[in-house]
Amino acid sequence: MRYLLIILTTCVGLMLGCNSKNNSKTEVVTSEEIIAEKQHSNSEPQEYIEEANHLKYEPSETLYFSHAFIYKFTDEDNSKEFWLYHNPKNGQLLYVPEDEMIDYVISDPDGNYYFFGNDGHGNDVVDAQLVEWVANPEFYDENETYPISDQYVKLIPTGKKKVLNEYSKIDGKEIISEGYKWEFTKMNGEQFTFITNIIPVNFYQVYGFNKLEGDISLPYSSLDFVGVFGKNQTITEFISGKTKVELLSYEFNPYFVEAANYQYVEQLPNGDWVEKSLPLLKPKK
C-alpha cells in the first residue's frame, strides 16, 4: 500500500486572503520512503499497520491521519481520483486541493474547516470557516430513518450489495454497501447510490467541503446529499447519467502534517486579528 509522510515548510504570517499565486512554497514528500506500494505486495495489511505504528510524532505540533478514502470521479469529460485522509479516532478529515495558495483543508466533526496556506506574502497561516449544519442538532433529526424519500423522489432499495476491495476492512470485517435507486416523480431520469454505515465517519463533513466560501471544493462539487442520507451513511458509489463517483478504497495510509509551522489567527469583533493556539493540536505537556 502507499504511505505518505508530508513535511511542510515553516513560516509565520497573517490571514489567508490574497488571490495571487505564490510558487515559492516547498513540499517534501517521503513515506519513510513509500513503505509499500499499493496492491503490489504479498504481505498482509496488518504488517503495514505494525510497521507504520513505529512512526513517531509530537501531537502538539503534528496532525496524524491514519486512513484514506480514495474516490474516483468520472463524467463525459474527465476521470480523476481524489483522496480524503481520515483520523477515525478524532473524526478529522484532510483534503489536499490543487491550489497554489492553500496547502490543505482540515475538517473536524464540529463543522470547523481549517485552511492551511500562504497569505500571498510568503507567510504560512491558518484561517477557519464554520459549516454549521455539519454538527448542529437543529439541522438533523437523529430519530429519522435514512435515506429519506419525499414527494419529488423516492429512494428504493435495489437489494444489491457491494464489497469494497480486500484492503478495505474495519476491525477485520468487510465493508459492505447497499444499493438504492432514485425514482423521480416530477422529472425523467434515474440515479443509483450505494451506501455503507460501517465506516466511522460523519459523512456530512465530506459534503461540507463543497459548501465552503471561496474556490475550494471537491472535484465533484455536487456531492451533497444532506437531508437525504444520514450522517453515518458513507457514499461508496453514485451514478447519474454519465457521471459516476466511486469509493475505490478505504485503507490504512498514513499522512502527517506539521501544523505547528502555521500561524492560526482569529478575527475579533472590532475587526482586528489575533494569533491563537490551533484547536486541532493538543496542548504541550
TIVO-460730 format. One record per residue (C-alpha): residue in one letter; z, y, x; residue number from 1. Coordinates in Angstrom, 1 decimal. Layout:
% residues N
{residu A; zz Z; yy Y; xx X; num NUM};
...
END
This chain:
% residues 285
{residu M; zz 0.0; yy 0.0; xx 0.0; num 1};
{residu R; zz -0.5; yy 3.6; xx 1.1; num 2};
{residu Y; zz 2.6; yy 5.6; xx 2.0; num 3};
{residu L; zz 2.6; yy 9.3; xx 2.7; num 4};
{residu L; zz 5.1; yy 11.4; xx 4.6; num 5};
{residu I; zz 4.3; yy 15.1; xx 4.1; num 6};
{residu I; zz 5.8; yy 17.6; xx 6.6; num 7};
{residu L; zz 5.1; yy 21.2; xx 5.7; num 8};
{residu T; zz 5.3; yy 24.3; xx 8.0; num 9};
{residu T; zz 8.3; yy 26.6; xx 7.8; num 10};
{residu C; zz 8.2; yy 30.2; xx 6.6; num 11};
{residu V; zz 10.2; yy 32.6; xx 4.5; num 12};
{residu G; zz 8.9; yy 35.1; xx 2.1; num 13};
{residu L; zz 8.7; yy 36.8; xx -1.3; num 14};
{residu M; zz 7.5; yy 35.9; xx -4.7; num 15};
{residu L; zz 4.2; yy 34.0; xx -5.3; num 16};
{residu G; zz 1.8; yy 36.4; xx -6.7; num 17};
{residu C; zz -1.2; yy 37.2; xx -4.6; num 18};
{residu N; zz -4.6; yy 35.9; xx -5.7; num 19};
{residu S; zz -6.2; yy 36.0; xx -2.3; num 20};
{residu K; zz -6.5; yy 32.7; xx -0.4; num 21};
{residu N; zz -5.0; yy 32.0; xx 3.0; num 22};
{residu N; zz -6.4; yy 29.3; xx 5.3; num 23};
{residu S; zz -3.6; yy 29.5; xx 7.9; num 24};
{residu K; zz -1.4; yy 27.0; xx 6.1; num 25};
{residu T; zz -0.9; yy 23.8; xx 8.1; num 26};
{residu E; zz -0.1; yy 20.4; xx 6.7; num 27};
{residu V; zz 0.6; yy 17.3; xx 8.8; num 28};
{residu V; zz 0.1; yy 14.0; xx 7.1; num 29};
{residu T; zz 1.6; yy 10.9; xx 8.6; num 30};
{residu S; zz 3.1; yy 7.9; xx 6.9; num 31};
{residu E; zz 5.0; yy 6.8; xx 9.8; num 32};
{residu E; zz 1.6; yy 6.4; xx 10.3; num 33};
{residu I; zz 0.5; yy 4.8; xx 7.0; num 34};
{residu I; zz 2.9; yy 2.0; xx 6.8; num 35};
{residu A; zz 0.4; yy -0.2; xx 5.0; num 36};
{residu E; zz -3.0; yy 0.1; xx 3.4; num 37};
{residu K; zz -3.0; yy -0.4; xx -0.4; num 38};
{residu Q; zz -4.2; yy -3.8; xx -1.6; num 39};
{residu H; zz -5.4; yy -4.9; xx 1.8; num 40};
{residu S; zz -2.3; yy -6.7; xx 2.9; num 41};
{residu N; zz -1.0; yy -10.2; xx 2.1; num 42};
{residu S; zz 2.7; yy -9.1; xx 2.3; num 43};
{residu E; zz 4.9; yy -8.9; xx -0.7; num 44};
{residu P; zz 5.5; yy -5.4; xx -2.2; num 45};
{residu Q; zz 9.3; yy -5.9; xx -1.6; num 46};
{residu E; zz 8.7; yy -5.9; xx 2.2; num 47};
{residu Y; zz 7.3; yy -2.4; xx 1.9; num 48};
{residu I; zz 10.3; yy -1.3; xx 0.0; num 49};
{residu E; zz 12.7; yy -2.6; xx 2.5; num 50};
{residu E; zz 10.7; yy -1.0; xx 5.4; num 51};
{residu A; zz 10.5; yy 2.4; xx 3.7; num 52};
{residu N; zz 14.2; yy 2.4; xx 2.9; num 53};
{residu H; zz 14.8; yy 2.8; xx 6.7; num 54};
{residu L; zz 13.2; yy 6.3; xx 6.5; num 55};
{residu K; zz 16.0; yy 8.9; xx 6.8; num 56};
{residu Y; zz 16.0; yy 12.3; xx 5.2; num 57};
{residu E; zz 18.5; yy 15.1; xx 4.5; num 58};
{residu P; zz 18.8; yy 15.7; xx 0.7; num 59};
{residu S; zz 19.9; yy 19.3; xx 1.3; num 60};
{residu E; zz 16.6; yy 20.0; xx 3.0; num 61};
{residu T; zz 14.1; yy 17.4; xx 1.9; num 62};
{residu L; zz 12.9; yy 16.1; xx -1.5; num 63};
{residu Y; zz 12.0; yy 12.5; xx -1.9; num 64};
{residu F; zz 9.6; yy 10.8; xx -4.3; num 65};
{residu S; zz 9.6; yy 7.0; xx -4.2; num 66};
{residu H; zz 6.8; yy 6.2; xx -6.6; num 67};
{residu A; zz 3.3; yy 7.4; xx -7.6; num 68};
{residu F; zz 1.4; yy 7.5; xx -10.8; num 69};
{residu I; zz -2.3; yy 7.1; xx -9.8; num 70};
{residu Y; zz -4.7; yy 8.2; xx -12.5; num 71};
{residu K; zz -8.4; yy 8.3; xx -12.7; num 72};
{residu F; zz -10.2; yy 10.8; xx -14.9; num 73};
{residu T; zz -13.8; yy 10.3; xx -15.8; num 74};
{residu D; zz -16.3; yy 12.2; xx -18.0; num 75};
{residu E; zz -20.0; yy 12.5; xx -18.1; num 76};
{residu D; zz -20.0; yy 14.9; xx -15.1; num 77};
{residu N; zz -17.1; yy 13.8; xx -12.9; num 78};
{residu S; zz -14.9; yy 11.0; xx -11.8; num 79};
{residu K; zz -11.7; yy 11.9; xx -10.0; num 80};
{residu E; zz -8.3; yy 10.4; xx -9.1; num 81};
{residu F; zz -5.1; yy 12.4; xx -9.4; num 82};
{residu W; zz -1.6; yy 11.5; xx -8.3; num 83};
{residu L; zz 1.8; yy 12.4; xx -9.7; num 84};
{residu Y; zz 4.7; yy 11.4; xx -7.4; num 85};
{residu H; zz 7.9; yy 10.4; xx -9.2; num 86};
{residu N; zz 11.6; yy 10.1; xx -8.3; num 87};
{residu P; zz 12.9; yy 7.7; xx -11.1; num 88};
{residu K; zz 16.5; yy 8.4; xx -10.1; num 89};
{residu N; zz 16.4; yy 12.2; xx -10.9; num 90};
{residu G; zz 13.3; yy 12.3; xx -13.0; num 91};
{residu Q; zz 11.4; yy 14.8; xx -10.9; num 92};
{residu L; zz 7.6; yy 14.8; xx -10.7; num 93};
{residu L; zz 5.4; yy 16.2; xx -8.0; num 94};
{residu Y; zz 1.8; yy 17.3; xx -8.3; num 95};
{residu V; zz -0.3; yy 18.5; xx -5.4; num 96};
{residu P; zz -3.1; yy 20.7; xx -6.7; num 97};
{residu E; zz -6.3; yy 21.6; xx -4.9; num 98};
{residu D; zz -5.3; yy 25.1; xx -4.3; num 99};
{residu E; zz -5.0; yy 27.1; xx -1.1; num 100};
{residu M; zz -2.2; yy 29.3; xx -2.3; num 101};
{residu I; zz 0.0; yy 26.6; xx -3.9; num 102};
{residu D; zz 1.0; yy 23.5; xx -1.9; num 103};
{residu Y; zz 2.6; yy 21.6; xx -4.8; num 104};
{residu V; zz 4.3; yy 21.9; xx -8.2; num 105};
{residu I; zz 7.6; yy 20.0; xx -8.9; num 106};
{residu S; zz 8.9; yy 19.4; xx -12.4; num 107};
{residu D; zz 12.4; yy 18.5; xx -13.4; num 108};
{residu P; zz 13.5; yy 16.8; xx -16.7; num 109};
{residu D; zz 14.8; yy 20.2; xx -18.0; num 110};
{residu G; zz 11.3; yy 21.6; xx -18.1; num 111};
{residu N; zz 11.5; yy 23.7; xx -15.0; num 112};
{residu Y; zz 8.3; yy 23.8; xx -12.9; num 113};
{residu Y; zz 8.7; yy 25.0; xx -9.3; num 114};
{residu F; zz 5.7; yy 26.4; xx -7.5; num 115};
{residu F; zz 5.7; yy 26.0; xx -3.7; num 116};
{residu G; zz 3.1; yy 28.0; xx -1.9; num 117};
{residu N; zz 2.1; yy 31.1; xx 0.0; num 118};
{residu D; zz 2.6; yy 34.6; xx -1.2; num 119};
{residu G; zz -0.6; yy 35.9; xx 0.5; num 120};
{residu H; zz 1.3; yy 37.5; xx 3.4; num 121};
{residu G; zz 1.9; yy 34.3; xx 5.4; num 122};
{residu N; zz 5.3; yy 33.6; xx 3.7; num 123};
{residu D; zz 6.1; yy 30.2; xx 2.1; num 124};
{residu V; zz 8.0; yy 30.8; xx -1.1; num 125};
{residu V; zz 9.1; yy 29.1; xx -4.4; num 126};
{residu D; zz 8.6; yy 30.5; xx -7.8; num 127};
{residu A; zz 9.5; yy 28.9; xx -11.2; num 128};
{residu Q; zz 8.4; yy 28.6; xx -14.8; num 129};
{residu L; zz 10.1; yy 27.0; xx -17.8; num 130};
{residu V; zz 8.2; yy 24.9; xx -20.3; num 131};
{residu E; zz 10.9; yy 24.9; xx -23.0; num 132};
{residu W; zz 9.7; yy 22.1; xx -25.2; num 133};
{residu V; zz 9.8; yy 19.5; xx -22.4; num 134};
{residu A; zz 13.6; yy 19.2; xx -22.9; num 135};
{residu N; zz 14.8; yy 21.4; xx -25.7; num 136};
{residu P; zz 16.0; yy 19.1; xx -28.6; num 137};
{residu E; zz 15.0; yy 21.7; xx -31.1; num 138};
{residu F; zz 11.3; yy 20.8; xx -30.4; num 139};
{residu Y; zz 11.8; yy 17.0; xx -30.5; num 140};
{residu D; zz 13.1; yy 14.6; xx -33.2; num 141};
{residu E; zz 14.9; yy 11.7; xx -31.5; num 142};
{residu N; zz 15.1; yy 9.9; xx -34.8; num 143};
{residu E; zz 11.4; yy 9.9; xx -35.4; num 144};
{residu T; zz 9.3; yy 6.8; xx -34.9; num 145};
{residu Y; zz 6.4; yy 7.5; xx -32.5; num 146};
{residu P; zz 3.5; yy 7.7; xx -32.4; num 147};
{residu I; zz 3.2; yy 9.9; xx -35.5; num 148};
{residu S; zz 0.4; yy 10.0; xx -38.0; num 149};
{residu D; zz -0.3; yy 12.8; xx -40.4; num 150};
{residu Q; zz -2.9; yy 13.8; xx -43.0; num 151};
{residu Y; zz -5.5; yy 14.5; xx -40.3; num 152};
{residu V; zz -5.2; yy 11.5; xx -38.0; num 153};
{residu K; zz -3.8; yy 8.0; xx -38.3; num 154};
{residu L; zz -2.6; yy 6.1; xx -35.2; num 155};
{residu I; zz -3.3; yy 2.4; xx -35.9; num 156};
{residu P; zz -2.1; yy -0.4; xx -33.6; num 157};
{residu T; zz -5.0; yy -2.5; xx -32.4; num 158};
{residu G; zz -2.9; yy -5.5; xx -31.4; num 159};
{residu K; zz -4.4; yy -5.3; xx -27.9; num 160};
{residu K; zz -2.2; yy -5.3; xx -24.8; num 161};
{residu K; zz -2.9; yy -4.4; xx -21.2; num 162};
{residu V; zz -1.0; yy -5.3; xx -18.0; num 163};
{residu L; zz -1.1; yy -2.9; xx -15.1; num 164};
{residu N; zz -2.1; yy -4.3; xx -11.7; num 165};
{residu E; zz 0.1; yy -6.7; xx -9.6; num 166};
{residu Y; zz 1.6; yy -3.8; xx -7.6; num 167};
{residu S; zz 2.9; yy -2.1; xx -10.7; num 168};
{residu K; zz 6.2; yy -3.6; xx -11.8; num 169};
{residu I; zz 9.6; yy -2.3; xx -12.9; num 170};
{residu D; zz 12.5; yy -4.4; xx -11.7; num 171};
{residu G; zz 10.1; yy -7.3; xx -11.1; num 172};
{residu K; zz 8.7; yy -7.1; xx -14.7; num 173};
{residu E; zz 5.0; yy -6.4; xx -15.5; num 174};
{residu I; zz 4.2; yy -3.0; xx -17.1; num 175};
{residu I; zz 2.6; yy -3.9; xx -20.4; num 176};
{residu S; zz 0.8; yy -1.3; xx -22.6; num 177};
{residu E; zz 0.0; yy -1.5; xx -26.3; num 178};
{residu G; zz -3.3; yy -0.1; xx -27.8; num 179};
{residu Y; zz -3.7; yy 2.4; xx -30.6; num 180};
{residu K; zz -6.8; yy 3.6; xx -32.4; num 181};
{residu W; zz -7.1; yy 7.2; xx -33.7; num 182};
{residu E; zz -8.7; yy 7.5; xx -37.1; num 183};
{residu F; zz -9.6; yy 11.0; xx -38.2; num 184};
{residu T; zz -9.7; yy 11.8; xx -41.9; num 185};
{residu K; zz -11.5; yy 15.2; xx -41.7; num 186};
{residu M; zz -14.0; yy 14.6; xx -38.9; num 187};
{residu N; zz -16.1; yy 11.9; xx -37.3; num 188};
{residu G; zz -15.3; yy 10.1; xx -34.1; num 189};
{residu E; zz -12.7; yy 7.7; xx -32.7; num 190};
{residu Q; zz -10.2; yy 7.7; xx -29.9; num 191};
{residu F; zz -8.2; yy 4.9; xx -28.3; num 192};
{residu T; zz -5.0; yy 5.1; xx -26.4; num 193};
{residu F; zz -2.8; yy 2.6; xx -24.5; num 194};
{residu I; zz 0.9; yy 3.5; xx -24.0; num 195};
{residu T; zz 4.0; yy 1.9; xx -22.5; num 196};
{residu N; zz 7.7; yy 2.7; xx -22.7; num 197};
{residu I; zz 8.6; yy 0.6; xx -19.7; num 198};
{residu I; zz 8.3; yy 3.4; xx -17.0; num 199};
{residu P; zz 11.5; yy 5.5; xx -16.9; num 200};
{residu V; zz 9.9; yy 9.0; xx -17.2; num 201};
{residu N; zz 9.9; yy 11.9; xx -19.6; num 202};
{residu F; zz 6.2; yy 12.0; xx -20.1; num 203};
{residu Y; zz 6.4; yy 15.4; xx -21.7; num 204};
{residu Q; zz 6.8; yy 16.7; xx -18.1; num 205};
{residu V; zz 3.3; yy 15.4; xx -17.4; num 206};
{residu Y; zz 1.9; yy 17.3; xx -20.4; num 207};
{residu G; zz 3.8; yy 20.4; xx -19.2; num 208};
{residu F; zz 1.6; yy 20.6; xx -16.1; num 209};
{residu N; zz -1.2; yy 21.5; xx -18.5; num 210};
{residu K; zz 0.8; yy 24.3; xx -20.1; num 211};
{residu L; zz 1.7; yy 26.4; xx -17.1; num 212};
{residu E; zz 0.8; yy 30.1; xx -16.8; num 213};
{residu G; zz -2.0; yy 30.6; xx -14.2; num 214};
{residu D; zz -4.7; yy 28.4; xx -12.9; num 215};
{residu I; zz -2.8; yy 25.2; xx -12.1; num 216};
{residu S; zz -3.4; yy 22.2; xx -14.4; num 217};
{residu L; zz -4.2; yy 18.5; xx -14.1; num 218};
{residu P; zz -7.9; yy 17.6; xx -13.7; num 219};
{residu Y; zz -7.9; yy 16.6; xx -17.3; num 220};
{residu S; zz -6.3; yy 19.7; xx -18.9; num 221};
{residu S; zz -6.5; yy 18.3; xx -22.4; num 222};
{residu L; zz -3.9; yy 15.6; xx -21.6; num 223};
{residu D; zz -1.4; yy 16.8; xx -24.2; num 224};
{residu F; zz 0.0; yy 14.6; xx -27.0; num 225};
{residu V; zz 3.2; yy 16.4; xx -27.7; num 226};
{residu G; zz 4.5; yy 15.5; xx -31.1; num 227};
{residu V; zz 2.1; yy 12.6; xx -31.4; num 228};
{residu F; zz 3.6; yy 10.2; xx -28.8; num 229};
{residu G; zz 7.2; yy 10.1; xx -27.8; num 230};
{residu K; zz 8.7; yy 11.4; xx -24.5; num 231};
{residu N; zz 9.3; yy 7.8; xx -23.3; num 232};
{residu Q; zz 5.7; yy 6.7; xx -24.1; num 233};
{residu T; zz 3.6; yy 6.9; xx -20.9; num 234};
{residu I; zz -0.2; yy 7.2; xx -21.4; num 235};
{residu T; zz -1.9; yy 4.4; xx -19.5; num 236};
{residu E; zz -5.3; yy 4.8; xx -21.0; num 237};
{residu F; zz -7.1; yy 7.4; xx -23.2; num 238};
{residu I; zz -10.7; yy 7.2; xx -24.3; num 239};
{residu S; zz -12.5; yy 9.8; xx -26.3; num 240};
{residu G; zz -16.3; yy 9.6; xx -26.3; num 241};
{residu K; zz -17.4; yy 9.7; xx -22.6; num 242};
{residu T; zz -14.0; yy 10.9; xx -21.5; num 243};
{residu K; zz -11.5; yy 8.4; xx -20.0; num 244};
{residu V; zz -8.1; yy 8.8; xx -18.4; num 245};
{residu E; zz -6.7; yy 5.6; xx -17.0; num 246};
{residu L; zz -3.5; yy 4.8; xx -15.1; num 247};
{residu L; zz -4.7; yy 2.7; xx -12.2; num 248};
{residu S; zz -1.2; yy 2.1; xx -10.7; num 249};
{residu Y; zz 2.4; yy 3.0; xx -10.8; num 250};
{residu E; zz 3.6; yy 1.9; xx -7.4; num 251};
{residu F; zz 6.1; yy 2.4; xx -4.6; num 252};
{residu N; zz 4.5; yy 5.1; xx -2.4; num 253};
{residu P; zz 7.0; yy 7.5; xx -0.7; num 254};
{residu Y; zz 6.3; yy 11.2; xx -0.4; num 255};
{residu F; zz 8.7; yy 13.5; xx 1.4; num 256};
{residu V; zz 8.7; yy 17.3; xx 1.1; num 257};
{residu E; zz 10.5; yy 19.7; xx 3.5; num 258};
{residu A; zz 11.6; yy 22.0; xx 0.6; num 259};
{residu A; zz 14.2; yy 23.9; xx 2.6; num 260};
{residu N; zz 11.3; yy 25.6; xx 4.6; num 261};
{residu Y; zz 10.5; yy 27.6; xx 1.5; num 262};
{residu Q; zz 12.4; yy 30.6; xx 0.2; num 263};
{residu Y; zz 13.4; yy 30.4; xx -3.5; num 264};
{residu V; zz 13.6; yy 33.8; xx -5.3; num 265};
{residu E; zz 14.5; yy 34.7; xx -8.9; num 266};
{residu Q; zz 13.8; yy 38.0; xx -10.8; num 267};
{residu L; zz 16.8; yy 39.9; xx -12.1; num 268};
{residu P; zz 16.7; yy 41.7; xx -15.5; num 269};
{residu N; zz 16.2; yy 45.0; xx -13.7; num 270};
{residu G; zz 13.0; yy 43.7; xx -12.0; num 271};
{residu D; zz 14.5; yy 43.1; xx -8.6; num 272};
{residu W; zz 14.0; yy 39.8; xx -6.7; num 273};
{residu V; zz 16.9; yy 37.9; xx -5.2; num 274};
{residu E; zz 17.0; yy 34.9; xx -2.9; num 275};
{residu K; zz 18.9; yy 31.9; xx -4.2; num 276};
{residu S; zz 19.5; yy 28.2; xx -3.3; num 277};
{residu L; zz 16.8; yy 26.0; xx -4.6; num 278};
{residu P; zz 18.2; yy 24.0; xx -7.5; num 279};
{residu L; zz 16.2; yy 20.9; xx -6.6; num 280};
{residu L; zz 18.1; yy 20.5; xx -3.3; num 281};
{residu K; zz 21.6; yy 19.0; xx -3.0; num 282};
{residu P; zz 24.2; yy 21.3; xx -1.5; num 283};
{residu K; zz 25.0; yy 20.7; xx 2.1; num 284};
{residu K; zz 28.2; yy 18.7; xx 2.6; num 285};
END
